[in-house]
Amino acid sequence: GLLAIGDQPSMSVLFAGITYLGSSTVDAPISEKEANRKMYTLKYQAMEPMPVILSIPTSNDGSIHLRDPTSDQPLAIFPVKQILFCARGKTDGMEDSFCFNVRHKRSGIYHCHVFQCEILEACHRVFEAIGIAFQNKRDIKGHQRPDAPSERICAFHVVLEIQEEDMRGNFNPVFTDKDVLKLRPNVKKKVTLSVSQPSGNNLLAVERCFGLLISPGRDVKHSEMNLLDNMVQYCDGIM
């Protein structure tokens, strides 16, 4: 049995029967292909797999906790807002595995953390719980906002990545420092916007992208934005 509701200050869903297989640095933090490669490598080459209890918050202002199953002591904490990407194993023999990519706050390097579930169905439920945590926000009183029954609410996961061209013509993710992108002037850039939807009833298909408005800073005016209209759309993102 896996699903239980915790009585922590920020309500959480607890999953037992989870094994932490370890982590590895990742060069393409929003690539599902690389995520599956990391899952495969750590599943079959993990040096010290560790049983854990996974605590997943019900809103995005919380953190995912890894706890010791015996002592219930915290082993690691990952704020939901620092998780860039998560994926499930899809190839044969990997359906019981999942991972998420977290950016190290000081170095800006992404780490892929890989897990394995004793029960196959648990992998789907864990992935679904993480998706719910990404969607839900809390109001100023700390309560979850109820969804209005008359509205059709569709949630999307949107990830923006900016890459710069190096001397050899390759594109690499830009350096980040304390949540700030360090962009170099007069360097060719590639902007990738990945849009995905968690599983649910209100699924929308994105047929085309007419352009992307982008601007540095926060809370900028519409007139300050620049239109990028030379877009190439793929099934798993827009470039």
C-alpha positions, -999 to +999 in steps of 0.1 A: +000+000+000+014+034-009-011+063-007-016+081+026-023+117+035+002+133+059-007+157+087+023+180+080+017+218+080+017+217+042-005+187+033+015+160+016+009+126+000+032+098+013+045+070-008+063+040+007+079+012-013+102+036-031+139+031-038+162+061-044+187+050-070+209+081-069+215+111-090+236+122-120+244+155-136+224+162-168+234+184-198+199+186-213+176+191-184+143+191-204+152+161-227+130+131-221+155+110-241+183+119-217+161+114-187+153+079-198+190+072-204+198+084-168+171+062-154+184+031-173+220+037-162+212+042-125+186+014-124+212-012-135+244+004-121+232+020-089+260+016-063+239+020-031+201+020-037+183+034-007+147+027+004+129+059+011+094+073+019+085+100-006+065+129+007+050+150-021+032+183-013-002+191-027+008+226-038+038+242-055+049+262-025+060+230-008+089+206-011+094+169-019+109+152+010+129+119+011+125+103+045+142+073+061+115+045+064+128+033+098+135+066+117+113+089+096+142+114+095+145+136+065+172+126+040+168+152+013+145+181+004+136+194-030+115+225-033+089+220-061+097+253-076+133+242-082+122+211-101+125+218-139+114+185-154+102+151-145+098+119-165+086+083-163+103+052-178+087+041-210+109+014-224+107-023-215+117-029-180+117+008-170+080+014-164+086+012-126+111+041-126+107+079-126+130+109-122+130+146-118+157+172-126+166+198-100+189+227-105+216+232-078+210+267-064+247+277-062+263+260-092+234+262-115+241+225-125+211+202-131+210+169-113+187+140-124+173+121-093+161+086-101+136+064-082+122+029-086+088+017-073+081-017-059+045-016-073+042-005-109+009+014-103+027+035-077+049+050-104+019+064-122+005+078-089+038+094-079+040+111-113+004+123-110+010+136-075+040+157-087+019+170-115-008+181-090+019+198-069+030+218-100-006+229-107-019+239-073-013+273-056-023+285-022-040+317-013-026+342+012-043+322+041-025+291+031-056+272+018-058+256-016-080+274-041-110+253-050-117+249-087-149+265-098-172+237-111-185+260-139-150+267-153-130+245-176-095+246-161-066+234-182-031+232-166+001+233-186+038+228-176+059+253-195+097+252-195+118+279-211+154+272-221+179+295-237+210+282-254+240+301-269+262+291-298+298+283-289+329+286-311+323+253-327+287+260-337+271+240-309+244+253-287+247+250-249+224+261-221+233+296-208+250+299-174+227+307-144+236+325-112+211+328-084+181+323-106+194+348-132+203+339-168+237+352-178+233+361-215+262+372-236+258+400-262+263+394-299+260+356-296+234+336-316+208+321-293+182+294-295+151+296-274+132+264-266+097+265-250+084+231-240+047+229-233+031+198-217-001+189-200-005+166-170-029+137-175-065+146-169-099+152-185-093+187-199-066+180-225-060+206-252-041+201-284-017+229-294-021+230-332+003+259-341+023+287-326+021+320-343+049+336-323+064+342-289+065+374-270+096+377-249+113+404-228+138+406-200+126+416-165+094+410-145+059+425-149+069+442-182+044+461-203+031+445-235+048+473-255+082+463-241+080+428-254+097+415-286+080+392-310+098+361-321+079+349-352+105+326-367+093+295-349+097+258-355+072+236-338+079+200-327+056+175-310+073+179-277+081+217-278+084+249-297+117+264-309 
